[in-house]
């Protein structure tokens, strides 16, 4: 585990929807000579204790490795509480961090439901979509 981390803070307090919660936003620069890349899990375990935060509430994303390797830049969000993270983080990041379960559905089923809804117009459309979802759930 030989790498160097440089952190640049963007802002400490984010006031959204009239609710103040602590959110650390930072740009993460990692220098990792001799390694192709550094796993996000490993970075979570290093960054979270630096700010007395839970690794589960540390969201790392948008990492780009420079051409030639040895240096990677990305983005990090540290939330104060799990409720704040669930409220403001997108679903795909919550799934990646293990805070939400991914629901399994086939691509074909999603497209069939969409097209069935397109063929019916008016008030019957919502009823048809509901029936299609129920039929897909029964399978």
C-alpha positions as CSV (number, residue, x, y, z in Angstrom):
1,X,0.0,0.0,0.0
2,X,2.4,2.6,-1.2
3,X,0.7,5.7,-2.6
4,X,0.4,9.4,-1.8
5,X,-2.9,11.2,-1.4
6,X,-3.4,15.0,-1.9
7,X,-6.8,16.4,-1.0
8,X,-8.2,19.7,-2.1
9,X,-11.4,20.8,-0.3
10,X,-14.3,22.4,-2.3
11,X,-16.6,23.5,0.6
12,X,-17.5,22.2,4.1
13,X,-21.1,23.0,4.6
14,X,-23.7,22.5,1.9
15,X,-27.1,24.1,2.5
16,X,-29.7,22.4,0.3
17,X,-33.4,22.3,0.8
18,X,-33.2,24.4,3.9
19,X,-31.4,21.6,5.7
20,X,-27.8,22.0,6.8
21,X,-25.8,18.8,6.9
22,X,-22.0,18.3,7.0
23,X,-20.6,17.3,3.6
24,X,-17.0,17.2,2.8
25,X,-16.3,17.5,-0.9
26,X,-12.8,17.1,-2.1
27,X,-10.7,16.4,-5.2
28,X,-8.4,13.4,-4.6
29,X,-5.0,13.2,-6.3
30,X,-3.3,9.9,-5.9
31,X,0.3,9.3,-6.9
32,X,0.9,5.5,-7.2
33,X,4.2,4.8,-9.0
34,X,4.7,1.2,-9.9
35,X,1.0,0.3,-9.5
36,X,-1.6,0.4,-12.4
37,X,-4.3,1.8,-10.1
38,X,-5.5,2.0,-6.5
39,X,-8.8,0.3,-5.6
40,X,-11.6,2.5,-4.3
41,X,-12.2,0.3,-1.3
42,X,-8.5,0.8,-0.3
43,X,-8.9,4.5,-0.7
44,X,-12.1,4.5,1.4
45,X,-10.2,2.8,4.2
46,X,-7.5,5.4,4.1
47,X,-9.5,8.6,3.6
48,X,-12.4,7.9,6.1
49,X,-10.2,7.6,9.2
50,X,-8.4,10.9,8.3
51,X,-11.7,12.8,8.9
52,X,-13.2,10.5,11.6
53,X,-15.8,9.3,9.1
54,X,-17.4,5.9,8.4
55,X,-15.9,4.3,5.2
56,X,-19.5,3.3,4.3
57,X,-20.3,7.0,4.0
58,X,-17.3,7.8,1.8
59,X,-18.3,8.0,-1.8
60,X,-15.4,7.9,-4.4
61,X,-16.1,8.4,-8.1
62,X,-14.9,9.9,-11.4
63,X,-11.4,8.7,-11.2
64,X,-9.2,9.2,-14.3
65,X,-5.7,7.8,-14.6
66,X,-3.2,10.1,-16.4
67,X,-1.7,8.7,-19.6
68,X,1.4,6.8,-18.7
69,X,0.0,5.9,-15.3
70,X,1.4,6.7,-11.9
71,X,-1.2,9.5,-11.1
72,X,-5.0,9.4,-10.7
73,X,-7.4,12.2,-10.0
74,X,-11.0,11.7,-8.7
75,X,-13.7,13.1,-6.5
76,X,-14.7,12.2,-2.9
77,X,-17.8,13.0,-0.8
78,X,-17.9,12.3,2.9
79,X,-21.3,12.4,4.5
80,X,-22.1,13.0,8.2
81,X,-25.0,10.6,8.4
82,X,-26.5,7.7,6.5
83,X,-29.9,9.6,6.1
84,X,-28.1,12.5,4.3
85,X,-26.2,10.1,2.0
86,X,-29.4,8.3,1.1
87,X,-31.3,11.5,0.5
88,X,-28.7,13.3,-1.8
89,X,-26.7,10.5,-3.5
90,X,-27.9,9.0,-6.7
91,X,-29.2,5.4,-6.7
92,X,-26.2,4.0,-8.7
93,X,-23.7,5.3,-6.2
94,X,-25.7,3.9,-3.2
95,X,-25.8,0.5,-4.9
96,X,-22.0,0.7,-5.5
97,X,-21.4,1.5,-1.8
98,X,-23.8,-1.3,-0.7
99,X,-26.4,0.9,0.9
100,X,-29.1,-0.1,-1.5
101,X,-30.0,-3.4,-3.3
102,X,-30.0,-3.5,-7.1
103,X,-33.3,-4.8,-8.4
104,X,-32.8,-7.4,-11.1
105,X,-34.9,-7.0,-14.2
106,X,-34.2,-8.1,-17.8
107,X,-33.6,-5.5,-20.5
108,X,-36.3,-7.2,-22.6
109,X,-38.9,-6.8,-19.9
110,X,-38.2,-3.1,-19.4
111,X,-38.5,-2.5,-23.2
112,X,-41.8,-4.5,-23.4
113,X,-43.3,-2.5,-20.5
114,X,-42.2,0.8,-22.2
115,X,-43.6,-0.1,-25.6
116,X,-46.9,-1.4,-24.1
117,X,-47.4,1.9,-22.4
118,X,-46.7,3.7,-25.7
119,X,-49.4,1.9,-27.6
120,X,-52.3,2.8,-25.2
121,X,-53.3,6.4,-24.9
122,X,-55.3,8.3,-22.3
123,X,-56.3,7.1,-18.9
124,X,-55.9,3.5,-19.9
125,X,-52.1,4.0,-20.2
126,X,-51.5,4.1,-16.4
127,X,-53.7,1.0,-15.9
128,X,-51.8,-0.9,-18.7
129,X,-48.4,0.0,-17.2
130,X,-49.6,-1.2,-13.8
131,X,-50.8,-4.5,-15.2
132,X,-47.6,-5.0,-17.2
133,X,-45.5,-4.4,-14.0
134,X,-47.7,-6.8,-12.1
135,X,-47.4,-9.4,-14.8
136,X,-43.6,-9.0,-14.9
137,X,-43.5,-9.4,-11.1
138,X,-45.4,-12.6,-11.3
139,X,-42.9,-14.2,-13.6
